[in-house]
C-alpha cells in the first residue's frame, strides 16, 4: 500500500502505527511522511534526532513504550499482594512488542513480580489468552499497545470481567467499555497533532525541520463499578490522582 502511494506521487503520506511508518519509510525517501506512533522514532531509525528529524519524516509519538511499565506499577498498586501477572502483546508488531516487553519485564523484576508474556494476533486469540491466564493463575493483566487490542477493546473488557481478571490498558475506551482501568496519553490529541503537522507539510513546510512531538498529557481512568464487581477497593490516594472515575 505504501509503495502504491509512492508510485502515485502523493503530496504527503500520513501513517498511524509503527509498521505503517516503517513501510512508508521503505517506500520513499522524497515524499514527506508524518507518523503517529507509540515507539521511540530514533530507536526505530525513522528520524536521526527528535528536534531536527532530517530526511523526509516527522510526526508524533505518544510514548506507549515508555509508559508501559507505569501501567504495571499502577495495577500492582491496586493489587499489592499480587505476585503473578501477564502482559498481552501482538508478536506480529515486532518492534513495538519487543520494546514494550523489555521495559515491562524490567519493571516487573524490580517489584518481584513474575510476568508472563502472552500473545494475540487477532481477536480470535483472546479466548485462548484468558484460558492461559486461568491456567497460569495470573492475578493481573497489562494489555499492550497495538491495533488488534484497540479494535478488540470491547471484547477484552468483557472477557476480563467475565474471568475476574483485573486489567489495565492504555486508552480510556477500555474502562468505558467495562474494563477496570487505563493509563496513557490522550490518543485523540496525538491524532490531532499528527493532522496539524500533515496540514503544515501540505502548506509547504519541510518535515526535516519540524521537531517530533512527544505526548505530554497522560490520564488515569478507573471504572469503580468494575472494581466493585471484582472485589477491589480503590485506595483514596489513587482516586484522588485519577483524571476520571466511571461509576
Secondary structure as a PSIPRED ss2 file (coil, helix, strand):
# PSIPRED VFORMAT (PSIPRED V4.0)

   1 X C   1.000  0.000  0.000
   2 X H   0.000  1.000  0.000
   3 X H   0.000  1.000  0.000
   4 X H   0.000  1.000  0.000
   5 X H   0.000  1.000  0.000
   6 X H   0.000  1.000  0.000
   7 X H   0.000  1.000  0.000
   8 X C   1.000  0.000  0.000
   9 X C   1.000  0.000  0.000
  10 X C   1.000  0.000  0.000
  11 X C   1.000  0.000  0.000
  12 X E   0.000  0.000  1.000
  13 X E   0.000  0.000  1.000
  14 X E   0.000  0.000  1.000
  15 X E   0.000  0.000  1.000
  16 X E   0.000  0.000  1.000
  17 X C   1.000  0.000  0.000
  18 X H   0.000  1.000  0.000
  19 X H   0.000  1.000  0.000
  20 X H   0.000  1.000  0.000
  21 X H   0.000  1.000  0.000
  22 X H   0.000  1.000  0.000
  23 X H   0.000  1.000  0.000
  24 X H   0.000  1.000  0.000
  25 X H   0.000  1.000  0.000
  26 X H   0.000  1.000  0.000
  27 X H   0.000  1.000  0.000
  28 X C   1.000  0.000  0.000
  29 X C   1.000  0.000  0.000
  30 X C   1.000  0.000  0.000
  31 X C   1.000  0.000  0.000
  32 X E   0.000  0.000  1.000
  33 X E   0.000  0.000  1.000
  34 X E   0.000  0.000  1.000
  35 X E   0.000  0.000  1.000
  36 X E   0.000  0.000  1.000
  37 X E   0.000  0.000  1.000
  38 X C   1.000  0.000  0.000
  39 X C   1.000  0.000  0.000
  40 X C   1.000  0.000  0.000
  41 X H   0.000  1.000  0.000
  42 X H   0.000  1.000  0.000
  43 X H   0.000  1.000  0.000
  44 X H   0.000  1.000  0.000
  45 X C   1.000  0.000  0.000
  46 X C   1.000  0.000  0.000
  47 X C   1.000  0.000  0.000
  48 X C   1.000  0.000  0.000
  49 X C   1.000  0.000  0.000
  50 X C   1.000  0.000  0.000
  51 X C   1.000  0.000  0.000
  52 X C   1.000  0.000  0.000
  53 X C   1.000  0.000  0.000
  54 X C   1.000  0.000  0.000
  55 X C   1.000  0.000  0.000
  56 X C   1.000  0.000  0.000
  57 X E   0.000  0.000  1.000
  58 X E   0.000  0.000  1.000
  59 X E   0.000  0.000  1.000
  60 X E   0.000  0.000  1.000
  61 X E   0.000  0.000  1.000
  62 X C   1.000  0.000  0.000
  63 X C   1.000  0.000  0.000
  64 X H   0.000  1.000  0.000
  65 X H   0.000  1.000  0.000
  66 X H   0.000  1.000  0.000
  67 X H   0.000  1.000  0.000
  68 X H   0.000  1.000  0.000
  69 X H   0.000  1.000  0.000
  70 X H   0.000  1.000  0.000
  71 X H   0.000  1.000  0.000
  72 X H   0.000  1.000  0.000
  73 X H   0.000  1.000  0.000
  74 X H   0.000  1.000  0.000
  75 X H   0.000  1.000  0.000
  76 X H   0.000  1.000  0.000
  77 X H   0.000  1.000  0.000
  78 X H   0.000  1.000  0.000
  79 X C   1.000  0.000  0.000
  80 X C   1.000  0.000  0.000
  81 X C   1.000  0.000  0.000
  82 X C   1.000  0.000  0.000
  83 X C   1.000  0.000  0.000
  84 X E   0.000  0.000  1.000
  85 X E   0.000  0.000  1.000
  86 X E   0.000  0.000  1.000
  87 X E   0.000  0.000  1.000
  88 X E   0.000  0.000  1.000
  89 X E   0.000  0.000  1.000
  90 X C   1.000  0.000  0.000
  91 X C   1.000  0.000  0.000
  92 X C   1.000  0.000  0.000
  93 X C   1.000  0.000  0.000
  94 X H   0.000  1.000  0.000
  95 X H   0.000  1.000  0.000
  96 X H   0.000  1.000  0.000
  97 X H   0.000  1.000  0.000
  98 X H   0.000  1.000  0.000
  99 X H   0.000  1.000  0.000
 100 X H   0.000  1.000  0.000
 101 X H   0.000  1.000  0.000
 102 X H   0.000  1.000  0.000
 103 X H   0.000  1.000  0.000
 104 X H   0.000  1.000  0.000
 105 X H   0.000  1.000  0.000
 106 X H   0.000  1.000  0.000
 107 X H   0.000  1.000  0.000
 108 X H   0.000  1.000  0.000
 109 X H   0.000  1.000  0.000
 110 X H   0.000  1.000  0.000
 111 X C   1.000  0.000  0.000
 112 X C   1.000  0.000  0.000
 113 X C   1.000  0.000  0.000
 114 X E   0.000  0.000  1.000
 115 X E   0.000  0.000  1.000
 116 X E   0.000  0.000  1.000
 117 X E   0.000  0.000  1.000
 118 X E   0.000  0.000  1.000
 119 X E   0.000  0.000  1.000
 120 X C   1.000  0.000  0.000
 121 X C   1.000  0.000  0.000
 122 X C   1.000  0.000  0.000
 123 X H   0.000  1.000  0.000
 124 X H   0.000  1.000  0.000
 125 X H   0.000  1.000  0.000
 126 X H   0.000  1.000  0.000
 127 X H   0.000  1.000  0.000
 128 X H   0.000  1.000  0.000
 129 X H   0.000  1.000  0.000
 130 X H   0.000  1.000  0.000
 131 X H   0.000  1.000  0.000
 132 X H   0.000  1.000  0.000
 133 X H   0.000  1.000  0.000
 134 X H   0.000  1.000  0.000
 135 X H   0.000  1.000  0.000
 136 X C   1.000  0.000  0.000
 137 X C   1.000  0.000  0.000
 138 X C   1.000  0.000  0.000
 139 X C   1.000  0.000  0.000
 140 X E   0.000  0.000  1.000
 141 X E   0.000  0.000  1.000
 142 X E   0.000  0.000  1.000
 143 X E   0.000  0.000  1.000
 144 X C   1.000  0.000  0.000
 145 X C   1.000  0.000  0.000
 146 X C   1.000  0.000  0.000
 147 X H   0.000  1.000  0.000
 148 X H   0.000  1.000  0.000
 149 X H   0.000  1.000  0.000
 150 X H   0.000  1.000  0.000
 151 X H   0.000  1.000  0.000
 152 X C   1.000  0.000  0.000
 153 X H   0.000  1.000  0.000
 154 X H   0.000  1.000  0.000
 155 X H   0.000  1.000  0.000
 156 X H   0.000  1.000  0.000
 157 X H   0.000  1.000  0.000
 158 X H   0.000  1.000  0.000
 159 X H   0.000  1.000  0.000
 160 X H   0.000  1.000  0.000
 161 X H   0.000  1.000  0.000
 162 X H   0.000  1.000  0.000
 163 X C   1.000  0.000  0.000
 164 X C   1.000  0.000  0.000
 165 X C   1.000  0.000  0.000
 166 X C   1.000  0.000  0.000
 167 X E   0.000  0.000  1.000
 168 X E   0.000  0.000  1.000
 169 X E   0.000  0.000  1.000
 170 X C   1.000  0.000  0.000
 171 X C   1.000  0.000  0.000
 172 X C   1.000  0.000  0.000
 173 X H   0.000  1.000  0.000
 174 X H   0.000  1.000  0.000
 175 X H   0.000  1.000  0.000
 176 X H   0.000  1.000  0.000
 177 X C   1.000  0.000  0.000
 178 X C   1.000  0.000  0.000
 179 X C   1.000  0.000  0.000
 180 X C   1.000  0.000  0.000
 181 X E   0.000  0.000  1.000
 182 X E   0.000  0.000  1.000
 183 X E   0.000  0.000  1.000
 184 X E   0.000  0.000  1.000
 185 X E   0.000  0.000  1.000
 186 X C   1.000  0.000  0.000
 187 X H   0.000  1.000  0.000
 188 X H   0.000  1.000  0.000
 189 X H   0.000  1.000  0.000
 190 X H   0.000  1.000  0.000
 191 X H   0.000  1.000  0.000
 192 X H   0.000  1.000  0.000
 193 X H   0.000  1.000  0.000
 194 X H   0.000  1.000  0.000
 195 X H   0.000  1.000  0.000
 196 X H   0.000  1.000  0.000
 197 X H   0.000  1.000  0.000
 198 X H   0.000  1.000  0.000
 199 X H   0.000  1.000  0.000
 200 X H   0.000  1.000  0.000
 201 X H   0.000  1.000  0.000
 202 X H   0.000  1.000  0.000
 203 X C   1.000  0.000  0.000
 204 X C   1.000  0.000  0.000
 205 X C   1.000  0.000  0.000
 206 X C   1.000  0.000  0.000
 207 X H   0.000  1.000  0.000
 208 X H   0.000  1.000  0.000
 209 X H   0.000  1.000  0.000
 210 X C   1.000  0.000  0.000
 211 X C   1.000  0.000  0.000
 212 X C   1.000  0.000  0.000
 213 X E   0.000  0.000  1.000
 214 X E   0.000  0.000  1.000
 215 X C   1.000  0.000  0.000
 216 X C   1.000  0.000  0.000
 217 X C   1.000  0.000  0.000
 218 X E   0.000  0.000  1.000
 219 X E   0.000  0.000  1.000
 220 X E   0.000  0.000  1.000
 221 X E   0.000  0.000  1.000
 222 X E   0.000  0.000  1.000
 223 X E   0.000  0.000  1.000
 224 X H   0.000  1.000  0.000
 225 X H   0.000  1.000  0.000
 226 X H   0.000  1.000  0.000
 227 X H   0.000  1.000  0.000
 228 X H   0.000  1.000  0.000
 229 X H   0.000  1.000  0.000
 230 X C   1.000  0.000  0.000
 231 X C   1.000  0.000  0.000
 232 X C   1.000  0.000  0.000
 233 X C   1.000  0.000  0.000
 234 X C   1.000  0.000  0.000
 235 X C   1.000  0.000  0.000
 236 X H   0.000  1.000  0.000
 237 X H   0.000  1.000  0.000
 238 X H   0.000  1.000  0.000
 239 X H   0.000  1.000  0.000
 240 X H   0.000  1.000  0.000
 241 X H   0.000  1.000  0.000
 242 X C   1.000  0.000  0.000
 243 X C   1.000  0.000  0.000
 244 X E   0.000  0.000  1.000
 245 X E   0.000  0.000  1.000
 246 X E   0.000  0.000  1.000
 247 X C   1.000  0.000  0.000
